[in-house]
Structures are given as C-alpha cells and as structure tokens.
Amino acid sequence: MAKFLIVEARFYDHLNDMLVAGATAALEEAGHKVDVITVPGALEIPGAIALAAESGRYDGFVGIGVVIRGETYHFEIVAGESARGIMALTMDGLPIGNGILTVENEAQALVRADPAQKDKGGEAAKAAIALLDLKGQFS
C-alpha cells in the first residue's frame, strides 16, 4: 500500500469535487492511502508537489485542476507552465498523474471531470499508480 497526495487547485468547486472524487476512488480501489491539499491555482501545483516530495511522506502524486480558456493569453501560460512543471518533476523520477483539465469551456470540463463520463481525475490517479509501479520495477 502506497500513500498518494492529491494536490488540487480549487477554483471551480463543482468540477474539482468530481475530479478529486474520481482520483480518490481510483487510488482507494487500488488499495492506497490518500491525502488531499489545496493550492491557490494550477501554477502552484508543481511547487506544492515538489515541497511534499521533499517531506518523504508520499509515494506518488496527482495534480488536479481546471483551466478554462478566457479572453486573454493567461490560459496559455497557466496551461503550459503547470504541465511543464509537472513534467519536469516526473522526469526527475516522481510518479505524478496530471489531472489538470485545460479546456475551451465549462461544458467540456464537466464531461471530463465527471467520474461517470470521462473520469479524468481517475485516469490521472491510475497514471500515477502506473508510474509508481514502473519506478518499483526499476529500483
């Protein structure tokens, strides 16, 4: 049994609730323990994962958030940099599932967040589990 940390950027409560529910269910169904922390936004997710990883208390991580395109360039920065930060940590050997939705509108986010539909939170958790298993194979 491993211990996972879900780091959520809580901005759209109803969407985050679904993503966290999907991720938590996938982790618990696989027999793992789960903690959840909240950060201000998607850009803070990689930093929070890095800090938590330094603590040594967690075996894997799931980043959860929703970034919906708006009228400014801010969407591209948040979407790209949060993904880049997570990828950099993954390349350093941390098992992380990226469950940050980057969508055009709320309707797209609802379909992807809902555990009964696309369940992207659950998929991100399963990706983190797969990476942790792979890490174990190479240890």
N, C-alpha and C positions, 0 to 999 in steps of 0.2 A: 504494500500500500504506500503510495506516494502522497505528498502534500502539495497542492496547487494553489496558486494565488490568482484570483481574477482581479484585474485592475480595470476598473470601469471609469470612463469619462462620462459623468452623468449630466446630460444636457436635455435630452428628450426622454423624460421619465418612463413613459409608456413603452417606448421602443427598447430602452435599456432593461426594463423589467423582463421583457421577453428574451433578450439576448442573454442576460445573466441566468434566467431560468433554464434556457437550453444548455448553456455551458455547465451549469451546476448539475443538471440531470445527467449529462454525458459523463462527467467526472465521477459522480457518485455511483452511477451504474457500473462503472469500471472498477469500483472499489476504492476510490481515492478520497482523501480529505480535501476540503475546500475552504478557503478564506476569501473574503471579498473586501477590497478597499476602493475608495472613490477618489478621483483626482479631478481638478477643475476642467480639463479639456483633453482632447486626443493628443495634443503635443506633449502633455505631461506623462502619458502612459509609458513611453520608453524609459524616462528618467526614474519613475516610480519602480518599474521592473528592475532596473539596474540597482537601485538602493535596496530593494527587497532581496535581490540575489546576493548582495554583499553580506546580508544577515545570515545566510546559510540555512534559513528556516524552511525554504521551499525547494521542491524538486523541479517544478515546472510552472509555467505562467500562461495566462490567457488575457489578451488585451481586448476590451470591449468598448465600443463607442459608435456614434453615428455622426457622420459629417454629410450635410445636405448642401448641394451647390446653391450658392446665393448669387447676388448680383456683382460681387467683386472677386478679385483674384485670391482672396483669402482661402477659398475652398482648395485650390491647387496647393497652396503652401501647407495647409493642415493635413490634407490627404497624403501628399508626397512625403513630407517630413516625418509624420508619425510612422508611416510604413518604412521609411528609410531607417529610422531609429530602431524599430523592432527588428528589421533585417540585420542591422549591424550587431545587435545583441545575439541574434540567432547564429550569426556567423562566428561569434565568439564562443559558441557552444551552449547557449541557454535554450532549453526547449520551450518555445513560445508559439502559441496559436494566435494568429492575427484575426480578431473578430471585429475590427473597426470597419463598419459599413461606410462606403463612400458612394453616395447615390445622387441622382438628379432631383428626387422629390420624396415626400413622405410616403406616398403610395408604394414606391419601390422599397423603401426601408421597412415598411410594415410586412411585406411579403417575405423579405429576407430575415427579419428578426423573429417572426412567429415560429415557435417550435413545431407547430402543426403544418407549416409550409416549408420554407427553405432551411430553417433552423441553422442560420449561420453562426450563432453562439455555440450550438452543439458541435458543428463542424470544426470550429476553431479549437474547442476543447479536445476533440478527437485528434486534431493535428498536433496539439501539444503532447498528448499521450503518445502518439506515434513517434515523435521526436525524442521523447524521454526513453522509450523502448529502444530506439536506434542508438541513442547515446550509451545505453546499457550494453548493447551488443559490441560496441567498440571499446568499452572500458576494460 
